[in-house]
Amino acid sequence: MRRAATVAGLIFAFASVILLVSPPGALGQTPPRQAVPVKPSAPAKSRAPKWEVSFRGGLALGTSGPDASPTLPPAGQTFIMADSITPTRAVSSWFLGDGAALLNQVLLLRGAGARLDGLETNWPMASRRTGPQVGGSIARHVSGGLWLEFAADVGLDPLGFDGAARDAIEAARAGYEHALNALAGSAASVITGANITATADIANGGQRLLTSVVVHYRSTAPRMRPYLLAGIGFGTALGGDATARLTGTNRFTTPSQAAIEETDAIAIRYKPANGSFWILGGGMERDLSRKAAFRVEARLLLGTLSYTGYLDTAPAVATATPGGAIVLNGTTPGIQFSSMSGVRPSLSGSTRTNFEVLTAEKRGMMQWVISGAYVRRF
C-alpha cells in the first residue's frame, strides 16, 4: 500500500515537471497546415482589332474604246453664187460631212490632186486612258478570314484619245491645209495670196468617283497574308468632257488686194455615262505592327464604257471694208468666199451646239487597277 502511494507520487511529480517546461498552448494543439503557394493569374488576352481604315493610291490602266459610226448634220442649203448661175451649198465646216464632200468635189472638177478625208472616214473615238487612282476605305471583320469593305476612290484615269484617234485628228488638220492650199493654187487668177493654217487641241475629261462594296477573304497566317476579293461598284462621272477641237483659218487676197478671212471651228465632245461594274482581285498584306499593315493588290473592273458624242460647229467670216469676193464658178457646184456683207460665202452653214453625233457603248470592258495601301486597325 505504501509502495503504491510512492509510485503514484512519482508519476504526479513527473507530470508536473512536463507541464512546467512545455510552452503555453503547446499541448493539445493541432499543428498548422502548410500554405500552398498561389500562382499569379495570367494576363487577359488582348482583343483582336475588328475595324480597319486604309488609304490607297495606284494606277488604273487604259482600255480600248467602243466602235460606233457618227450621224452628221444634214447637207446645207443650196444657193446661187454671185455670178447668178452657179450653185453652191452653205456648209458648216470643211473638216467633215457636207463641207468636206463639197470641197473634194470642186477639187476633183478643177483637176487638183489634193483631197480632204473628212473626219467621218476615220472618226476619232474616245477611250479610258491610263491614270492615277486614289481613295480610302473602312472595313469590318465578320468572322475568320472574312472582312467587309466600303470604299470610295477618285479615278483620275480620264476619258481621252488614244494614238489612233489622235492620228485621225491630225490627218484632218493637215488635210485641211493641204486641200485649201491646193484649191487656192487652182485659182491663181482670182486668188493672188493664200495663208492657210489649222490647229488641233485635245483635252481629256470624264474623271469619275468610284464607290464600292467588297468582300475580302484573307489568310490567317501571321505577318504575311494573301487574300482574295470580290464586290460591286458604281462610277459617277466627274469633270469636263473629252474634247477634240479643230480650228482652220484661211486668208485669201484678191487681185484688187481685198482680204477675205474665214474661221472654221469644230469641237467633238464625249460625255461619259454613270454605270456599275464588278470587282475581282487579290493581293498581299504585311503587318508593320499589331495595329498597322501595308497592302499591295490588283483589281479587275468589269463593266460597260458608254458615252454620248456631241458636235459643235462655229463657222465665221470676218467682214472687211472694202470687202471682196472670190467666185470659183468653173464647176458645178462651185465654191464662194466673201468678206462682203451682201455676198454669202459657202462657209455659212448653221452654228451648232450639242448636236448628238453618236451614242457608243462597250460591254465587257476590263480595266486593271494596281495599288498600294496603308492600313490602320482599331
C-alpha positions as CSV (number, residue, x, y, z in Angstrom):
1,M,0.0,0.0,0.0
2,R,2.8,2.4,0.9
3,R,4.6,1.3,-2.2
4,A,1.6,2.1,-4.5
5,A,1.4,5.6,-2.9
6,T,5.1,6.2,-3.6
7,V,4.7,5.2,-7.3
8,A,1.6,7.5,-7.7
9,G,3.6,10.3,-6.1
10,L,6.5,9.9,-8.6
11,I,4.0,9.9,-11.6
12,F,2.4,13.1,-10.4
13,A,5.7,14.8,-9.9
14,F,6.9,13.8,-13.5
15,A,3.7,15.2,-15.0
16,S,4.1,18.4,-13.1
17,V,7.6,18.9,-14.5
18,I,6.3,18.3,-18.1
19,L,3.6,20.9,-17.6
20,L,6.1,23.4,-16.3
21,V,8.6,23.1,-19.1
22,S,6.1,23.0,-22.0
23,P,5.2,26.4,-23.8
24,P,1.7,27.7,-23.2
25,G,-0.8,26.1,-25.6
26,A,1.7,23.6,-27.0
27,L,-0.1,20.7,-25.5
28,G,-3.2,19.5,-27.3
29,Q,-2.7,22.0,-30.3
30,T,-3.1,20.7,-33.9
31,P,0.0,21.6,-35.9
32,P,-0.9,24.2,-38.7
33,R,-1.3,23.1,-42.3
34,Q,1.4,24.2,-44.7
35,A,0.2,27.0,-47.0
36,V,0.0,26.2,-50.8
37,P,1.6,28.9,-52.9
38,V,-0.9,30.6,-55.3
39,K,0.3,31.1,-58.9
40,P,-0.3,34.6,-60.3
41,S,-3.1,34.6,-62.8
42,A,-2.1,35.0,-66.5
43,P,-2.9,38.4,-68.1
44,A,-6.1,38.5,-70.0
45,K,-5.8,38.1,-73.8
46,S,-6.0,41.4,-75.7
47,R,-9.0,41.9,-78.0
48,A,-8.2,41.5,-81.7
49,P,-9.0,44.6,-83.9
50,K,-12.4,44.4,-85.5
51,W,-12.1,47.6,-87.7
52,E,-9.6,49.0,-90.1
53,V,-9.2,52.0,-92.3
54,S,-6.9,52.2,-95.4
55,F,-5.6,54.9,-97.6
56,R,-4.5,53.8,-101.1
57,G,-3.1,55.1,-104.3
58,G,-2.3,53.4,-107.6
59,L,-2.5,53.3,-111.3
60,A,-5.6,52.5,-113.4
61,L,-4.6,51.1,-116.8
62,G,-6.2,52.3,-120.0
63,T,-8.8,50.5,-122.1
64,S,-9.8,50.4,-125.7
65,G,-12.8,52.5,-126.9
66,P,-16.1,51.3,-128.3
67,D,-17.0,51.2,-132.0
68,A,-19.7,53.5,-133.4
69,S,-20.4,55.5,-136.6
70,P,-21.3,59.2,-136.3
71,T,-24.5,60.7,-137.6
72,L,-23.5,64.1,-139.1
73,P,-25.7,67.1,-139.6
74,P,-27.7,67.1,-142.9
75,A,-26.4,68.8,-146.0
76,G,-26.7,72.6,-146.1
77,Q,-29.0,74.8,-148.2
78,T,-28.1,75.2,-151.9
79,F,-27.9,78.8,-153.1
80,I,-26.7,80.6,-156.2
81,M,-23.4,82.3,-156.1
82,A,-22.7,85.9,-157.1
83,D,-22.4,85.0,-160.8
84,S,-26.2,84.4,-160.7
85,I,-25.7,81.0,-162.3
86,T,-23.6,78.5,-160.4
87,P,-25.0,76.7,-157.4
88,T,-23.1,76.1,-154.1
89,R,-24.1,74.9,-150.7
90,A,-24.0,76.6,-147.2
91,V,-21.7,74.3,-145.2
92,S,-20.8,74.5,-141.5
93,S,-17.3,73.1,-141.8
94,W,-14.7,72.0,-144.3
95,F,-13.4,69.4,-141.9
96,L,-16.2,66.9,-142.2
97,G,-19.5,65.9,-143.7
98,D,-21.1,68.0,-146.5
99,G,-18.3,70.6,-146.3
100,A,-15.6,68.1,-147.0
101,A,-17.7,66.5,-149.8
102,L,-18.2,69.9,-151.5
103,L,-14.6,70.8,-151.2
104,N,-13.4,67.4,-152.6
105,Q,-16.0,67.6,-155.5
106,V,-14.7,71.0,-156.6
107,L,-11.1,70.0,-156.2
108,L,-11.7,67.0,-158.5
109,L,-13.6,69.0,-161.1
110,R,-10.8,71.7,-161.1
111,G,-8.2,69.0,-161.6
112,A,-6.4,69.5,-158.3
113,G,-4.9,66.3,-156.9
114,A,-5.4,67.0,-153.2
115,R,-8.3,65.6,-151.2
116,L,-9.5,66.2,-147.7
117,D,-10.6,63.0,-145.9
118,G,-13.4,64.1,-143.7
119,L,-13.3,63.2,-140.1
120,E,-16.2,60.7,-140.6
121,T,-13.9,58.4,-142.7
122,N,-11.9,57.6,-139.6
123,W,-13.9,59.0,-136.7
124,P,-11.8,59.6,-133.5
125,M,-13.4,57.6,-130.7
126,A,-12.6,58.2,-127.0
127,S,-11.4,55.6,-124.6
128,R,-10.4,55.3,-121.0
129,R,-6.7,56.4,-120.6
130,T,-4.1,55.3,-118.1
131,G,-4.0,57.5,-115.0
132,P,-3.8,57.6,-111.2
133,Q,-6.5,56.5,-108.8
134,V,-6.6,57.4,-105.1
135,G,-9.0,56.7,-102.3
136,G,-9.8,55.2,-98.9
137,S,-11.9,52.5,-97.3
138,I,-13.2,51.3,-94.0
139,A,-13.6,47.5,-93.3
140,R,-15.2,45.4,-90.6
141,H,-14.1,41.9,-89.5
142,V,-17.0,39.5,-90.0
143,S,-15.6,36.1,-88.9
144,G,-12.5,34.0,-89.6
145,G,-10.7,35.5,-92.6
146,L,-13.8,37.3,-93.8
147,W,-13.9,41.2,-94.0
148,L,-16.4,43.6,-95.5
149,E,-15.1,46.8,-97.0
150,F,-16.8,50.0,-98.0
151,A,-14.6,52.3,-100.3
152,A,-14.6,55.5,-102.3
153,D,-11.9,56.2,-104.9
154,V,-11.3,59.1,-107.3
155,G,-10.4,57.8,-110.7
156,L,-8.0,60.3,-112.4
157,D,-7.8,58.0,-115.4
158,P,-9.5,60.2,-117.9
159,L,-11.6,59.7,-120.9
160,G,-9.4,60.7,-123.8
161,F,-8.0,59.9,-127.2
162,D,-5.5,57.1,-127.9
163,G,-2.8,57.1,-130.6
164,A,-5.2,56.1,-133.4
165,A,-7.7,58.8,-132.6
166,R,-5.0,61.4,-132.4
167,D,-3.7,60.3,-135.8
168,A,-7.2,60.8,-137.3
169,I,-7.4,64.3,-135.8
170,E,-4.0,65.2,-137.1
171,A,-4.9,63.8,-140.6
172,A,-7.9,66.1,-140.7
173,R,-5.9,69.1,-139.5
174,A,-3.1,68.5,-142.1
175,G,-5.6,67.6,-144.8
176,Y,-7.4,71.0,-144.3
177,E,-4.2,72.9,-145.0
178,H,-3.3,70.7,-148.0
179,A,-6.7,70.8,-149.6
180,L,-7.4,74.5,-149.3
181,N,-3.9,75.4,-150.5
182,A,-4.5,73.2,-153.5
183,L,-7.8,74.9,-154.1
184,A,-6.1,78.4,-154.0
185,G,-3.4,77.1,-156.3
186,S,-6.1,76.0,-158.9
187,A,-7.5,79.6,-158.9
188,A,-4.4,81.7,-159.3
189,S,-6.2,84.2,-161.5
190,V,-8.6,85.2,-158.7
191,I,-6.5,84.3,-155.6
192,T,-3.2,86.1,-155.5
193,G,-2.3,85.2,-151.9
194,A,-3.3,82.5,-149.5
195,N,-2.4,81.8,-145.9
196,I,-4.0,78.6,-144.7
197,T,-3.4,77.3,-141.1
198,A,-5.1,74.7,-139.0
199,T,-4.6,73.7,-135.3
200,A,-5.8,70.8,-133.2
201,D,-6.4,71.0,-129.4
202,I,-7.1,67.8,-127.4
203,A,-8.3,67.9,-123.8
204,N,-9.1,64.9,-121.6
205,G,-12.1,64.7,-119.3
206,G,-14.5,62.3,-117.7
207,Q,-12.8,61.6,-114.4
208,R,-15.0,59.6,-112.0
209,L,-15.9,58.8,-108.4
210,L,-15.9,55.1,-107.7
211,T,-17.8,53.8,-104.7
212,S,-17.8,50.1,-103.9
213,V,-18.7,47.3,-101.5
214,V,-16.1,44.5,-101.4
215,V,-15.7,41.2,-99.5
216,H,-12.1,40.2,-98.6
217,Y,-11.2,36.6,-97.7
218,R,-7.8,36.7,-96.0
219,S,-5.4,34.0,-94.8
220,T,-4.9,33.9,-91.0
221,A,-1.2,33.4,-91.3
222,P,0.9,35.8,-89.1
223,R,2.6,38.8,-90.7
224,M,2.2,38.0,-94.4
225,R,-1.3,37.2,-95.6
226,P,-2.5,36.7,-99.1
227,Y,-6.2,37.5,-99.8
228,L,-8.9,37.4,-102.5
229,L,-11.6,40.0,-103.0
230,A,-14.9,40.4,-104.9
231,G,-17.5,43.0,-105.0
232,I,-19.6,45.6,-106.9
233,G,-19.1,49.3,-107.5
234,F,-20.7,52.3,-109.2
235,G,-18.9,55.0,-111.2
236,T,-20.1,58.6,-111.3
237,A,-18.7,60.9,-113.9
238,L,-16.7,64.0,-112.7
239,G,-15.1,66.9,-114.5
240,G,-15.5,68.0,-118.1
241,D,-15.9,66.2,-121.4
242,A,-13.2,64.7,-123.5
243,T,-12.8,67.2,-126.3
244,A,-11.0,67.4,-129.7
245,R,-11.1,70.9,-131.3
246,L,-10.0,71.7,-134.8
247,T,-9.7,75.3,-136.0
248,G,-8.9,76.3,-139.5
249,T,-8.2,79.8,-140.8
250,N,-7.9,80.7,-144.4
251,R,-7.0,84.1,-145.6
252,F,-7.2,84.9,-149.3
253,T,-6.1,88.0,-151.2
254,T,-7.8,89.1,-154.5
255,P,-6.0,90.9,-157.3
256,S,-7.6,94.1,-156.1
257,Q,-5.9,93.5,-152.7
258,A,-9.2,92.8,-150.9
259,A,-8.8,90.4,-148.0
260,I,-11.1,87.5,-147.2
261,E,-10.7,85.7,-143.9
262,E,-12.7,82.7,-142.7
263,T,-12.5,80.7,-139.5
264,D,-13.7,77.1,-139.4
265,A,-14.0,75.8,-135.8
266,I,-15.4,72.5,-134.7
267,A,-15.4,70.5,-131.5
268,I,-16.1,66.8,-130.9
269,R,-17.0,66.2,-127.2
270,Y,-17.6,63.0,-125.4
271,K,-19.7,62.9,-122.2
272,P,-19.4,59.6,-120.2
273,A,-22.4,58.0,-118.6
274,N,-22.6,56.7,-115.0
275,G,-22.6,52.9,-114.5
276,S,-22.0,49.9,-112.3
277,F,-19.1,47.4,-112.5
278,W,-18.0,44.1,-110.9
279,I,-14.7,43.9,-109.0
280,L,-12.4,40.8,-108.8
281,G,-8.9,40.7,-107.5
282,G,-6.4,39.9,-104.8
283,G,-3.3,41.0,-103.0
284,M,-0.8,40.6,-100.2
285,E,-0.9,42.2,-96.7
286,R,2.1,42.5,-94.5
287,D,1.9,43.6,-90.8
288,L,4.0,46.6,-89.8
289,S,2.8,46.3,-86.2
290,R,-0.2,44.9,-84.3
291,K,-2.3,47.9,-85.5
292,A,-0.7,48.8,-88.9
293,A,-0.1,47.0,-92.2
294,F,0.9,47.6,-95.8
295,R,-1.0,46.1,-98.6
296,V,-0.4,45.6,-102.4
297,E,-3.3,44.5,-104.6
298,A,-4.6,44.2,-108.1
299,R,-8.3,44.7,-109.0
300,L,-10.0,43.9,-112.3
301,L,-13.0,46.2,-113.0
302,L,-15.6,44.6,-115.3
303,G,-18.3,46.9,-116.7
304,T,-19.5,48.9,-119.6
305,L,-17.9,52.0,-121.1
306,S,-20.6,54.2,-122.5
307,Y,-20.7,57.8,-123.6
308,T,-22.5,60.3,-125.9
309,G,-20.7,62.2,-128.5
310,Y,-21.6,65.8,-129.5
311,L,-20.5,68.1,-132.3
312,D,-20.2,71.8,-132.2
313,T,-19.7,73.9,-135.3
314,A,-18.9,77.6,-135.5
315,P,-18.2,79.0,-139.0
316,A,-17.2,82.6,-139.1
317,V,-16.3,85.1,-141.8
318,A,-14.7,88.4,-141.0
319,T,-16.2,91.3,-143.0
320,A,-13.8,93.9,-144.3
321,T,-14.0,97.4,-145.8
322,P,-13.6,97.3,-148.6
323,G,-14.7,93.7,-148.8
324,G,-14.1,91.2,-151.6
325,A,-15.5,88.0,-153.1
326,I,-13.9,85.0,-154.8
327,V,-16.3,83.1,-157.0
328,L,-14.9,79.7,-158.2
329,N,-17.6,79.0,-160.8
330,G,-15.8,76.9,-163.3
331,T,-17.5,73.8,-161.9
332,T,-21.0,72.8,-160.8
333,P,-21.3,73.1,-157.9
334,G,-18.8,75.9,-157.1
335,I,-17.4,77.5,-154.0
336,Q,-17.6,81.1,-153.0
337,F,-15.5,83.1,-150.5
338,S,-16.6,86.5,-149.4
339,S,-16.0,89.3,-146.9
340,M,-18.7,91.5,-148.4
341,S,-21.9,91.8,-146.4
342,G,-24.2,91.3,-149.4
343,V,-22.4,88.2,-150.8
344,R,-22.9,84.9,-149.0
345,P,-19.9,82.6,-148.6
346,S,-20.1,78.9,-148.9
347,L,-18.9,78.6,-145.3
348,S,-22.1,80.0,-143.9
349,G,-24.0,76.9,-142.6
350,S,-25.6,76.6,-139.2
351,T,-23.7,77.2,-136.0
352,R,-24.5,74.1,-133.9
353,T,-24.0,73.3,-130.2
354,N,-24.6,69.9,-128.7
355,F,-25.5,68.2,-131.9
356,E,-25.6,64.5,-131.0
357,V,-23.5,62.5,-133.4
358,L,-23.4,59.1,-131.6
359,T,-24.1,57.1,-128.5
360,A,-21.4,54.5,-128.0
361,E,-21.3,51.5,-125.6
362,K,-18.7,48.9,-125.0
363,R,-19.8,46.0,-122.8
364,G,-17.4,43.7,-121.0
365,M,-14.8,46.4,-120.6
366,M,-11.9,45.2,-118.5
367,Q,-9.7,47.6,-116.6
368,W,-6.8,46.7,-114.2
369,V,-6.1,48.9,-111.2
370,I,-2.8,48.2,-109.4
371,S,-2.4,49.9,-106.0
372,G,-0.7,50.0,-102.6
373,A,-2.4,50.9,-99.3
374,Y,-1.5,51.8,-95.7
375,V,-3.9,50.1,-93.2
376,R,-4.6,51.1,-89.7
377,R,-6.6,48.8,-87.3
378,F,-8.6,49.6,-84.2
